[in-house]
């Protein structure tokens, strides 16, 4: 009887091996291969049951029923192992399919992002082209298109600000500006000047709209290049600015930089202001350069913090200037600075140190100087030389 079990086991084992091999070699579809593998597994289970039962029956005093039951459990274990292998294989196939699906979705997302970026680039270039249009309303529309692009795609914000600043750097004069400078306005086309002024005022407002507020959490820094620009009623109060290049700037009417935060250098070298300039409660984290600055109207630096190197050398102030409660972390340079109106240098802290070589103030206006500073009135009845 034992021999019969061994013979059946050997034959079914060989048959299982043969069916498994044939399924791997000649199975043309996944279904066919799975069916042949299932058949081979059944043969393996039968072979295992027969071999185990035959091996157990070789002993003496072994119950045939118990031997068959044990062989059946061994055969069932083979089927269970096949089921586990099949589940693991299906799991790996599902993972591979999900990986391929994710790769396809990523590729589609990259393609869509590429298309959006290309559309945004085309929109940007088209808007820049329209800034050169002859009609003022077309230029206003181009400016709003650029601002809309920056709002929709923040990575374009610096580029948009650069373009708008370059537009404001274009040569421009207005009959009101000429009058403030004491020049004749004859021959100026006032209607055309007013039209282009409105375009420029729109550009200024859009710059302020695109800059982040100083009280916003973790605001991004954007640089402004306004070198040689002409501005009127420019208001970026309460904004965060990275670096400001405002050399040779022309400011008319009233302009506001108060409550601003300049994270990088601020250059006002050689600039001119024919109106009031409000820069109170402002923070300059790095250099603040006002060398050769000329102000024909009141300038307010009250409560402003100058944390970096600060320079007012060779500057001219025809009206009042207030530094009341300002903070200077470093020596300030007032070399050859001329103050012709009221001057308030009652800064915050224990006092102020700086270079005052050639610094003069008007003897006919109120001058509040830091402790230890005095005015030498021995040389001129109109102007006094400041000694620190």
C-alpha positions as CSV (number, residue, x, y, z in Angstrom):
1,X,0.0,0.0,0.0
2,X,2.9,2.3,0.8
3,X,4.3,1.7,-2.7
4,X,1.0,2.8,-4.3
5,X,1.1,6.1,-2.4
6,X,4.7,6.7,-3.4
7,X,4.0,5.9,-7.0
8,X,0.9,8.2,-7.1
9,X,2.9,10.9,-5.4
10,X,5.8,10.6,-7.8
11,X,3.5,10.6,-10.9
12,X,1.4,13.6,-9.7
13,X,4.6,15.5,-8.7
14,X,6.1,14.9,-12.1
15,X,2.8,15.9,-13.7
16,X,2.6,19.1,-11.7
17,X,6.1,20.1,-12.7
18,X,5.3,19.4,-16.3
19,X,2.1,21.4,-16.3
20,X,3.8,24.4,-14.5
21,X,6.6,24.3,-17.0
22,X,4.2,24.1,-20.0
23,X,2.2,27.0,-18.6
24,X,5.3,29.2,-18.4
25,X,6.5,28.3,-21.8
26,X,3.3,27.9,-23.9
27,X,0.8,30.0,-22.0
28,X,-0.2,32.7,-24.5
29,X,-2.3,34.7,-22.1
30,X,-2.3,35.5,-18.4
31,X,-5.6,33.6,-18.0
32,X,-4.2,30.4,-19.6
33,X,-1.0,30.6,-17.5
34,X,-3.0,31.1,-14.3
35,X,-5.2,28.2,-15.1
36,X,-2.3,25.9,-15.8
37,X,-0.5,27.0,-12.7
38,X,-3.6,26.3,-10.6
39,X,-3.8,22.8,-12.1
40,X,-0.2,22.2,-11.4
41,X,-0.7,23.4,-7.8
42,X,-3.6,20.9,-7.4
43,X,-1.3,18.1,-8.7
44,X,1.4,19.3,-6.2
45,X,-1.1,19.1,-3.4
46,X,-2.2,15.6,-4.4
47,X,1.5,14.5,-4.7
48,X,2.3,16.0,-1.3
49,X,-0.7,14.3,0.3
50,X,0.2,10.9,-1.2
51,X,3.9,11.2,-0.4
52,X,3.3,12.3,3.2
53,X,0.6,9.6,3.7
54,X,2.9,7.0,2.2
55,X,5.8,8.0,4.4
56,X,3.7,7.9,7.5
57,X,2.3,4.5,6.7
58,X,5.8,3.1,6.6
59,X,5.8,3.1,10.4
60,X,4.3,0.4,12.5
61,X,1.0,0.9,14.3
62,X,0.0,4.0,12.3
63,X,-3.7,4.6,11.8
64,X,-4.4,4.9,8.1
65,X,-7.1,7.5,8.6
66,X,-4.7,9.7,10.6
67,X,-2.1,9.3,7.9
68,X,-4.5,10.4,5.2
69,X,-5.7,13.3,7.3
70,X,-2.1,14.5,7.8
71,X,-1.4,14.1,4.1
72,X,-4.5,16.1,3.4
73,X,-3.2,18.9,5.7
74,X,0.1,18.9,3.9
75,X,-1.6,19.1,0.5
76,X,-3.8,21.9,1.8
77,X,-0.7,23.7,2.9
78,X,0.7,23.6,-0.6
79,X,-2.6,25.2,-1.9
80,X,-2.4,27.8,0.8
81,X,1.2,28.6,-0.2
82,X,0.1,29.0,-3.8
83,X,-2.7,31.3,-2.7
84,X,-0.2,33.5,-0.7
85,X,2.2,33.6,-3.7
86,X,-0.6,34.5,-6.0
87,X,-1.8,37.3,-3.7
88,X,1.7,38.7,-3.4
89,X,2.2,38.6,-7.1
90,X,-1.1,40.4,-7.7
91,X,-0.1,43.0,-5.1
92,X,3.2,43.6,-6.9
93,X,1.4,43.9,-10.2
94,X,-1.1,46.4,-8.7
95,X,1.8,48.4,-7.3
96,X,3.5,48.4,-10.7
97,X,0.3,49.5,-12.3
98,X,-0.2,52.3,-9.8
99,X,3.4,53.4,-10.3
100,X,2.9,53.5,-14.1
101,X,-0.4,55.4,-13.6
102,X,1.3,57.9,-11.3
103,X,4.2,58.3,-13.8
104,X,1.6,58.9,-16.5
105,X,-0.3,61.5,-14.4
106,X,3.0,63.2,-13.5
107,X,3.9,63.4,-17.2
108,X,0.5,64.8,-18.0
109,X,0.9,67.4,-15.2
110,X,4.3,68.4,-16.5
111,X,2.9,68.7,-20.0
112,X,0.0,70.8,-18.8
113,X,2.3,73.0,-16.7
114,X,4.6,73.4,-19.7
115,X,1.6,74.5,-21.8
116,X,0.5,76.9,-19.1
117,X,4.0,78.4,-18.8
118,X,4.2,78.8,-22.5
119,X,0.8,80.5,-22.6
120,X,1.9,82.8,-19.7
121,X,5.2,83.6,-21.6
122,X,3.2,84.5,-24.7
123,X,0.9,86.6,-22.6
124,X,3.8,88.3,-21.0
125,X,5.5,89.1,-24.3
126,X,2.3,90.3,-25.9
127,X,1.6,92.7,-23.0
128,X,5.2,94.0,-23.2
129,X,4.7,94.7,-26.9
130,X,1.4,96.5,-26.2
131,X,3.2,98.9,-23.8
132,X,4.7,100.5,-26.9
133,X,1.3,101.2,-28.4
134,X,0.3,104.7,-29.4
135,X,-3.1,104.7,-27.6
136,X,-3.0,105.4,-23.9
137,X,-5.9,102.9,-23.2
138,X,-3.9,100.1,-24.9
139,X,-1.0,100.8,-22.6
140,X,-3.2,100.8,-19.5
141,X,-4.7,97.5,-20.6
142,X,-1.2,96.1,-21.1
143,X,-0.2,97.1,-17.6
144,X,-3.3,95.5,-16.1
145,X,-2.6,92.3,-18.1
146,X,0.9,92.2,-16.7
147,X,-0.4,92.7,-13.2
148,X,-3.0,90.0,-13.7
149,X,-0.3,87.6,-14.9
150,X,1.8,88.3,-11.7
151,X,-1.2,87.7,-9.5
152,X,-2.1,84.4,-11.2
153,X,1.5,83.2,-11.4
154,X,3.6,84.7,-8.6
155,X,6.9,83.6,-10.2
156,X,6.4,86.3,-12.8
157,X,6.0,89.1,-10.2
158,X,9.6,90.3,-10.3
159,X,9.7,90.3,-14.1
160,X,6.5,92.2,-14.2
161,X,7.8,94.8,-11.7
162,X,10.9,95.1,-13.7
163,X,8.9,95.8,-16.9
164,X,6.6,98.4,-15.1
165,X,9.7,100.1,-13.6
166,X,11.3,100.2,-17.0
167,X,8.2,101.9,-18.4
168,X,8.4,104.6,-15.6
169,X,12.1,105.1,-16.4
170,X,11.1,106.3,-19.9
171,X,11.7,110.1,-20.4
172,X,8.6,112.0,-19.4
173,X,7.8,115.6,-18.6
174,X,4.6,117.3,-17.7
175,X,3.6,121.0,-17.8
176,X,2.9,121.0,-14.1
177,X,6.3,119.5,-13.4
178,X,8.0,122.2,-15.5
179,X,6.0,124.9,-13.6
180,X,7.3,123.4,-10.3
181,X,10.8,123.7,-11.6
182,X,10.2,127.4,-12.6
183,X,10.4,126.6,-16.3
184,X,8.2,127.7,-19.1
185,X,5.4,125.5,-20.3
186,X,4.9,127.0,-23.7
187,X,4.8,124.6,-26.5
188,X,3.7,121.6,-24.4
189,X,0.7,119.6,-25.5
190,X,-1.2,119.6,-22.2
191,X,-3.8,117.1,-23.3
192,X,-1.3,114.5,-24.4
193,X,0.8,115.1,-21.3
194,X,-2.3,114.4,-19.2
195,X,-3.1,111.2,-21.1
196,X,0.4,109.8,-20.6
197,X,0.4,110.9,-16.9
198,X,-2.7,108.8,-16.3
199,X,-0.9,105.7,-17.8
200,X,2.1,106.3,-15.5
201,X,-0.2,106.8,-12.4
202,X,-1.7,103.4,-13.3
203,X,1.8,101.9,-13.4
204,X,2.6,103.3,-10.0
205,X,-0.6,102.0,-8.5
206,X,0.1,98.5,-9.9
207,X,3.6,98.5,-8.4
208,X,2.1,99.2,-5.0
209,X,-0.6,96.5,-5.5
210,X,2.0,93.9,-6.3
211,X,4.4,94.6,-3.4
212,X,3.6,92.6,-0.2
213,X,2.4,94.3,2.9
214,X,4.9,94.8,5.7
215,X,2.6,93.2,8.2
216,X,2.0,90.1,6.2
217,X,3.6,86.8,7.4
218,X,6.9,86.0,5.8
219,X,6.6,88.5,2.9
220,X,8.6,88.0,-0.3
221,X,11.2,90.6,-1.2
222,X,10.9,92.2,-4.6
223,X,13.5,94.7,-6.0
224,X,12.5,98.0,-7.7
225,X,14.7,99.7,-10.2
226,X,13.5,103.3,-10.6
227,X,16.8,104.9,-11.6
228,X,16.0,108.2,-13.4
229,X,12.2,107.7,-13.2
230,X,9.7,110.5,-12.9
231,X,7.1,109.9,-10.2
232,X,4.1,111.8,-9.0
233,X,1.9,110.8,-6.0
234,X,3.9,107.6,-5.8
235,X,2.6,105.6,-2.7
236,X,4.2,102.4,-1.6
237,X,3.6,103.0,2.1
238,X,3.4,100.0,4.3
239,X,5.1,97.7,1.8
240,X,8.1,95.4,1.9
241,X,10.8,96.2,-0.7
242,X,14.0,94.3,-1.3
243,X,16.5,96.6,-3.0
244,X,15.4,100.1,-4.2
245,X,17.5,101.7,-6.9
246,X,16.2,105.3,-7.1
247,X,19.2,107.3,-8.2
248,X,18.5,110.5,-10.2
249,X,14.8,110.1,-9.3
250,X,12.4,113.0,-9.9
251,X,9.6,113.2,-7.4
252,X,6.7,115.6,-7.8
253,X,3.7,116.6,-5.6
254,X,3.4,114.2,-2.6
255,X,5.2,110.8,-2.4
256,X,5.0,108.3,0.3
257,X,7.5,105.7,1.5
258,X,6.3,105.7,5.1
259,X,5.9,102.5,7.1
260,X,8.0,100.7,4.5
261,X,10.5,98.0,5.2
262,X,13.6,98.1,3.0
263,X,15.3,94.7,3.3
264,X,18.3,95.5,1.1
265,X,20.1,98.7,0.0
266,X,18.1,101.8,-0.8
267,X,19.8,104.2,-3.2
268,X,18.4,107.8,-3.5
269,X,21.7,109.3,-4.7
270,X,21.2,112.4,-6.8
271,X,17.5,112.4,-6.6
272,X,15.2,115.5,-6.5
273,X,11.9,116.1,-4.8
274,X,9.7,119.0,-5.7
275,X,6.9,117.9,-3.3
276,X,6.5,116.6,0.1
277,X,8.2,113.3,0.9
278,X,6.9,111.1,3.6
279,X,9.4,108.4,4.9
280,X,8.4,108.3,8.5
281,X,8.1,105.0,10.5
282,X,10.2,103.4,7.8
283,X,12.9,100.7,8.4
284,X,16.1,100.6,6.4
285,X,17.9,97.3,7.2
286,X,20.9,98.0,5.1
287,X,22.5,101.0,3.3
288,X,20.3,104.1,2.9
289,X,22.1,106.5,0.6
290,X,20.7,110.1,0.2
291,X,24.0,111.6,-1.1
292,X,23.4,114.7,-3.3
293,X,19.7,114.4,-2.6
294,X,17.8,117.7,-3.2
295,X,14.5,118.4,-1.5
296,X,12.5,121.6,-2.3
297,X,9.7,120.7,0.1
298,X,9.1,119.1,3.5
299,X,10.7,115.7,4.2
300,X,9.6,113.5,7.1
301,X,11.9,110.8,8.6
302,X,10.3,110.8,12.0
303,X,10.5,107.4,13.8
304,X,12.5,105.9,11.0
305,X,15.1,103.2,11.8
306,X,18.4,103.4,9.9
307,X,20.1,100.1,10.7
308,X,22.8,100.2,8.0
309,X,25.3,102.8,6.7
310,X,23.4,106.1,6.2
311,X,24.7,109.0,4.1
312,X,23.3,112.5,3.5
313,X,26.5,113.9,2.1
314,X,26.2,116.9,-0.2
315,X,22.4,116.9,0.2
316,X,20.3,120.0,0.0
317,X,17.1,120.6,1.9
318,X,15.2,123.8,1.1
319,X,12.3,123.2,3.5
320,X,11.9,121.5,6.8
321,X,13.3,118.1,7.7
322,X,12.3,116.0,10.6
323,X,14.3,113.1,12.1
324,X,12.3,113.2,15.4
325,X,12.7,109.9,17.3
326,X,14.6,108.3,14.4
327,X,17.1,105.5,15.2
328,X,20.6,105.5,13.8
329,X,22.6,102.3,14.6
330,X,25.7,103.6,12.9
331,X,27.4,106.9,12.3
332,X,25.6,109.1,9.8
333,X,27.4,111.2,7.2
334,X,26.1,114.8,6.9
335,X,29.2,116.1,5.1
336,X,28.5,119.3,3.1
337,X,24.7,118.9,3.8
338,X,22.7,122.1,3.6
339,X,19.5,122.6,5.6
340,X,17.6,125.8,4.8
341,X,14.5,125.1,6.7
342,X,13.6,123.8,10.1
343,X,15.7,120.8,11.2
344,X,14.7,118.4,13.9
345,X,17.5,115.9,14.9
346,X,16.1,115.0,18.2
347,X,16.7,111.3,17.5
348,X,15.9,108.3,19.7
349,X,18.5,107.1,22.2
350,X,21.4,108.9,23.9
351,X,22.4,110.9,20.9
352,X,23.8,110.8,17.4
353,X,27.4,110.5,16.1
354,X,28.4,111.3,12.6
355,X,30.4,113.4,10.2
356,X,29.3,117.0,10.0
357,X,32.2,118.5,8.0
358,X,30.7,121.4,6.1
359,X,27.2,120.8,7.3
360,X,25.2,124.1,7.6
361,X,21.8,125.0,8.9
362,X,19.7,128.2,8.6
363,X,20.0,130.7,11.4
364,X,16.5,131.9,10.7
365,X,14.8,128.6,11.4
366,X,14.4,126.3,14.3
367,X,17.2,123.8,14.7
368,X,16.9,120.9,17.2
369,X,20.3,119.2,17.3
370,X,21.5,116.1,19.2
371,X,23.2,116.6,22.5
372,X,26.8,117.7,22.1
373,X,26.1,119.3,18.7
374,X,26.3,123.1,18.3
375,X,26.0,125.7,15.6
376,X,28.9,128.0,14.9
377,X,27.5,131.4,14.0
378,X,30.7,133.3,13.8
379,X,31.2,133.1,10.1
380,X,27.9,134.0,8.5
381,X,24.7,135.8,9.6
382,X,22.5,133.6,7.4
383,X,24.0,130.1,7.9
384,X,25.7,128.3,10.8
385,X,28.3,125.6,10.6
386,X,27.4,122.5,12.6
387,X,30.0,121.1,15.0
388,X,29.6,117.6,16.5
